[in-house]
Each structure stands twice: as structure tokens, then as C-alpha cells.
Amino acid sequence: MERANLNLSQWVWWTERDSILLAYYDAGADEFTSPSTSGIKVNLLYIQRPDKFLVTGEAPERDGFSGTDVYNGVALAAGKMTEADMLNQEIEIAEQFHEALLNRVIANGYERKAETLPLSDHFMRKYEVGVRQAKIYSTPQRDGTISTVKPLDF
């Protein structure tokens, strides 16, 4: 079987069923082999999307939740959200950015009428400032350290 985009022997990865899979592709043999050495550390850098809020009787979309696991700060009952705890869910977005989300909602409301469009622009600018601050906050160097990545060719 010929693979046009895999013409080198190299490590490859892909995601499948909420898992990250690693393999070594050998171009000469045209086959994938699993890593055979244990104890090797792999650093993963990713952006995690917040979990959505659940309504009563709904189960999480991601695998791995069952029984009385905690989801959004609330204990599930038989893997599903209870009516008593539905309103007690906690949002995963940092508290300092809740106002930016509110500004976006207000801007969307003001966009519905032509006479309130200037107010929509005002709140949209406040939202965009909040988004820029959130992107700065999301970098891993929040403690003030500077780390650089030097690309290498093998």
C-alpha cells in the first residue's frame, strides 16, 4: 500500500476515541509499529475546550464518566446529571473572563436594532479586549519564565 504523504520513516501520532495514539512508520517496510520502550516521557501541548453544561438526565459526551464521577464540579448519579445538581455546575472558563463573555452577549443583543448599533460596537470592542487578555493568559509562561523552542531537523 502506497502512502503519498508518508515517504519517510518517522514517528506519527493521531487521535481516536478520546485517545492519542503513537506509532513509528517504517517507509521501507510500509508498516506501523508501536513504541517498544516504556518510561519515555511525551510532552503534549494542546488546547482543551471546556465541557458543555448538562441538562437533567444527560450524560457527558466524552468517555470515561460513570457512576458518581465529578463533572463540572457536580457529582453525577449513575453517570447522568440530576435535576437537583443541574444548576450547580461550574464553568471551566477563568472567572476574570466572565465579563468578556457577557460583553459579547450584550453586543449581540444590541445588534438586533439599527438604532443601537453604536452600543453594539462599544461592547464588541470590550469583548475583543477580553479575548486578547485571555489569549495572553492561556500561554504556559504565566509565571514570568521565558522558554524558547529551537527547531531541529533530523
Protein Blocks (a to p, Z undefined) as FASTA:
>chain_A
ZZfklmbccdddddeehiacdddddfklopadddfbghiacdddddddddddddehiacf
bghiahjbceehiaceehiacfklmmmpccfbdfklmmmmmmmmmmmmmmmpmklmmmmm
mmmmmmmmmmmmmmmmmpmklnopacddddddZZ
